[in-house]
Amino acid sequence: MKKVYRGNIRPGDALFVLLPCPMDKDYQWEDTDIISQLQVGSTGIFTPVEYDEGSIWEQNGATLALKDVAEYGFPDGRRYVFFETERGLVFAREAYESISDATTLQEVEEYVLKMIN
């Protein structure tokens, strides 16, 4: 990690983030078409949420405290990541209309800084 825009993490810290799906471009499930393209070593801007005691996953009568798995995670596989691939910049363009034509991480960074300041 080279930059931190908000939070208590420092550049260089290791950050463990729970993904909503496997990192496999051939795997797609609802709302995972963006993040499933992520690869180890990808360069991008990632905006995970910090899990707290109320962060739980319930399914089939079972409950998982997400904080037991990772400190951070992405609520879905579309809106929280902006990253570069061989084919260019990947992100949910329809979710960010004001930067839908962005082609560089610099443009995304300017947008993110504007939104959080």
Secondary structure as UniProt FT lines:
FT   TURN            11..12
FT   STRAND          17..18
FT   TURN            25..26
FT   TURN            30..31
FT   TURN            33..34
FT   HELIX           35..37
FT   TURN            40..41
FT   STRAND          44..46
FT   STRAND          49..50
FT   TURN            53..54
FT   STRAND          56..59
FT   TURN            60..61
FT   STRAND          62..65
FT   HELIX           66..68
FT   STRAND          72..73
FT   TURN            79..80
FT   STRAND          81..85
FT   TURN            86..87
FT   STRAND          88..90
FT   HELIX           93..95
FT   HELIX           97..99
FT   TURN            100..101
FT   HELIX           105..116
//
